[in-house]
Amino acid sequence: MKTTIAKLISTLGHPFLTVPVFVVFLLFSIESARQATYLSLLIIGGIFVPIGITTLRGVRKGRYTNLDVSDQAQRQKWFITTTLLLFVVTLIIWLTNQDRTLRLAVTCALVLLVMAQVVNTRVKASMHLAFHVFLGFLILHFNGIAGIAFLLFAPLLAWSRIHLKRHVWKEIVVGVILGAVLGAAFWLVN
């Protein structure tokens, strides 16, 4: 029963679910419907669809052990593709002079990903927790109660990642620190 609950929590807190949902919510909150649709397609289609396909293929071909890309060496290769895609989308967002909040959020996400890749040479930081905490800070910017509620889910997410043996506590803490540092940077700059 615990494992089933842990899998559910881990799935609900997966960056491939939480980040696109937040992106769509953010964009439809600050942009016209047309612009929000365009930007949602750019971000989701330019990052999440190709990475999702690459990850699924990698698991099928044995390059990745699982969909979480839990192996530290495998994750290092995964970071390269993900970072390049996020860089291209970030560049497009800046070059087309999109909303300042969006530019900052995407830039902070890119820096978070680069920092996680650097840290990954020593510690496999939890990307679930890194992006969850980062998004919590972004949500706080728009709605304090929703942001706090989102952040209160972090301990359950941490427990699920430990229970499923995807991470040890050190990796959870490093992920939380990465997310908090970039979330705080977003607040300071914005």
N, C-alpha and C positions, 0 to 999 in steps of 0.2 A: 504494500500500500504506500509506504514512504517513497519508494522508487517511482511509482506512478505519479505521485504528487510532485516529486522533484522534477520529473520529465515535463510535466505540465507547466510548472513555474519557469523552468529553463526555456521552454518554447515561448511562453508569453514574454519573457525578457530577452529573447534573442534579438540582436541588433538588426537582423534581416527582417524582423517584424516591426520592432519599435521605431527604428529610424525612418523607414518609408512612411509609416503612419504619422509620425511627427512632422515630416517634411510636407506631406499633403495638408495636414492641419495648419501648419505655419503658413504655407503659401496661400491657402484659401482664406486665411485671416488677414493677410497684409496686402494681397494683390487682387486685381480683378479676376473674374472666373477664367477669362481667356488666358491671361498671363500666368495664373496659377496652374492651369492645365499644361501650358507649354513648359513651365519650369519643372513641374512634377514629372512630366515625360522625360525631360532632359536628365534629371537627377536619377530617377528610378530606372529609366531605359539606358542611361549612360553609365551607371555604376552597378545597380543591384541586379538587373537582368543578366549582363555579361558575367558578373562574378558568380551569380547563382548557377548559371550554365557551366562555367569553368569548374566550380566546386563539385557539382554533380558529376561531370565527366571525370574529374580527378578521382573521385571516390570509386566510380565504376571501373576506371583503368588501374586503380591501386596506387595512384600517386599520393592520395590522401587517405588516411586511416578512417576518417569519418567526416560528416558534414560540418562539424565544428572545427575541423583542421586542428585537432588537439595536439598533434605531434609538433614539437618545437622546431625541428629542422624543416618539416613540410610547411609549417606556417610561415617561415622566412620567405620561401618562394611565393606563397600566396600573397604576402604583403606587397611584393613588387607589382603584380598586376593590379591589385586593388588601389595602391597608392597612385599608380600611373593614371588609372581611370578617374579617380577623385581629383587628381591634379588637372586633368583636361577639363573636367566639368567646372572646377573652381575657376580656371582660367576663362572659360566661356562666360561664367557668371560675372566676373570682374570686367572683362572686355565689353560686355553688353550693358555695363553699368546698372546692374540690378539693385534692388533695395539694399541699403547699407547693412541692416540686420542680417539679411540672408548672406551677403558677402562675408560678414564676420563669422557667422555660424559655420559656413562651409569651410572657410579658411581655418578656423579652430579645429574642425573635424579632420582636416588634412594634416595639420600639425600633430594632432592626437595620434593619427595613424602612423605618421613618421616616427614620433617618439616611441610608440609601441613597437615598431619594427626595430629601432635601435635597442630598446630595453630587451627585446626578445633574444638578443644574442646572449643574454645572461639569465633572464627570467621570462617565462611564458605568461605575460600578464593576461588576466581575464578580460577579453574584449567585451563580453557580456556586461561586466561591471563598469568597465571604462566608459562605454557608450551610454550605459544606463545613467550613471552619475552625471556625465556630460549633458545628456538630454534633460535630466532633472534640473540642472542649472538654467538651461535654455527655457524650459517650461516655467520656471520661477519668474523669469523675465516677463512673461505674458500673464501668468496667473499664479499668485503665491500659494493658494490652497492646493491647486492641481500639482504644482511643482513639489510641494512638501509630500503630498500623497504619493506621487511618483517615486520620490526618493525613499519613502518609507517601505517601498517594495524591495529596495536594495538588499536588506539583510536576508529576506527570503530567497532572493536570487543567489546570493552568496552561498547560503546553505545548500541550495539545489546543485550548484556547481561542485561543491565539496562532496555532497552525497553521491553524485553521479561519477565521482572520481575523475572529473575533467580538470580540476585544479586543486592545489594545496593552498593553505591560508596565505602564504607569502604572495602567491600569484593573484589572489583575490585583492589583497591590500594594495599591491602595485597597480592593479586595474582601477581601483577606487581612487588612488592618488592621481593617476593620469587623468581620469575623468574630472576630478575636482580641480586640478590645476588648470586644465583647458576651459572648464566651465567658469572658473574664477576669472581667467583671462578674458573670456567673452564679456563678462560683467564689467570688468575694469575698462575695456576698450569701448564697449557700447555705452 
